[in-house]
Amino acid sequence: MCKVPHTKRASRYADYVNDTNPISVGPSEFVRSEAQGELAPYLVKLVGGETLSFDESVAAFTCIMRGRAHHGEMGALLAFLASRVPTEDELAGAAVVMRLSVDRVPTSLPPVAILDTAGTGGAPKTFNVGTAAAIVAAACGARVAKHGNRSRTGRGSAEVLEALGVQINASREVQRQCLDTVGVCFCYAVQHHPAARHAMPVRRVLGFPTIFNLLGPLTNPAGARRQLMGVYAQRFVDPVAGALRKLDTARAIVVHSLDGLDEISTGADTIMVHVRGDEIERELFHPESVGIAKSDPLAVVPSNATEAAVWVRELLDGSMKGTPRDMLLLNSAAALLAAGVAFDMPHAMDQVREALATGAASSTLDRLIAVSSGMPDPGEE
């Protein structure tokens, strides 16, 4: 039975409606008895214009993630949540359930020392900035569990890392070795969230983004408590930041650029919300403030995973310049801030430039390729 913690649960739709509710129960034949795992009480709240509390979100998503929810009710709940901006309680409650069911990376590193650079996707695609930034951050001393998946564009983090030679289907033990020795591992989302399979048929039928598009980056398999997280729409910046605060995040930066990217952009100012424990600070970041001239990051983009992999390789070895390099500088620097490796953006950008100039970033990629594939770590030779 999926029960709401610390709240009295009604057994019928009729217990949740009143004269101000926009729907009515109707004839008695439409009122049904409570069923195991039903989402009906939460649906009635949503239809009535209310939001779910943290405990109600936990209970509802527990039903979903344990496979106890009827597909019709699940689809309705996801659709109602998608019709507006989810609250931080709804996001945090759902994320807690996903975190409890994740197939974890067995690292000995404390979660407070681990960074993730996963974003929501769904925004116009430049190149794999978050993936490249994860490698650069590791080269600068951060410990990064890069959470990611395949993409509708065909050049998500999984496709591009695979094209680079990284074994994206590495075992949990190999992922641990990569994180502990190289400083970065890749956590292929589909292999770490088995319980999410219960919602997948419904998500495919709905065909539009749901709350699950925001939940993935909030449920790192290594338990990362540091994060650089881009979101695909400005309306999600504040609730995601609020949810991260409720989820005991040590340090996070949530970003959305004013030209529509889920990353820090060279083409426009970027909204950055900083989460430091219980504190949240909002700023509008100007790339010119750190010496980066504005340029359109969408003017030229890779056409497929192979080309995107070439971009990442050439950026890391220092041979690619221009706007892509500037994008990498900005986002890698923000990752170092979130990781606690740097104290401000200029300091962080100096570290990134050094990692690119000395070959440390390119070497980190080579080591990740080798260790993830079961070969000797070239960094230990």
Buried (B, 14 or more C-beta within 10 A) or exposed (E): EBEBEEEEEBBBBBBBBEEEBEEEBEEEEEEEEEEEBBBBBBBBBBBBEEBBBBBBBBBBBBBBBBEBBBEEBBBBBBBBBBEEBBBBBBBBBBBBBBBEBBEBBEBEBEBBBBBBBBBBBBBBBBBBBBBBBBBBBBBBBBBBBBBBBBBEBEBBBBBBBBBBBBBBEBEBEBBBBBBBBBBBBBBBBBBBBEBBEBBEEBBEEBEEBBBBBBBBBBBBBBBBBBBBBBBBBEEBBBBBBBBBBBBEBBBBBBBBBEBBBBBBBBBBBBBBBBBEEEEBEEEEBEBEEBEBEBBEBBEEBBEEBEBBBBBBBBBBBBEBEEBBBBBBBBBBBBBBBBBBBBEEBEEBBEBBBEBBEEBBBBBBBBBBBBBBEEEEBEBEE
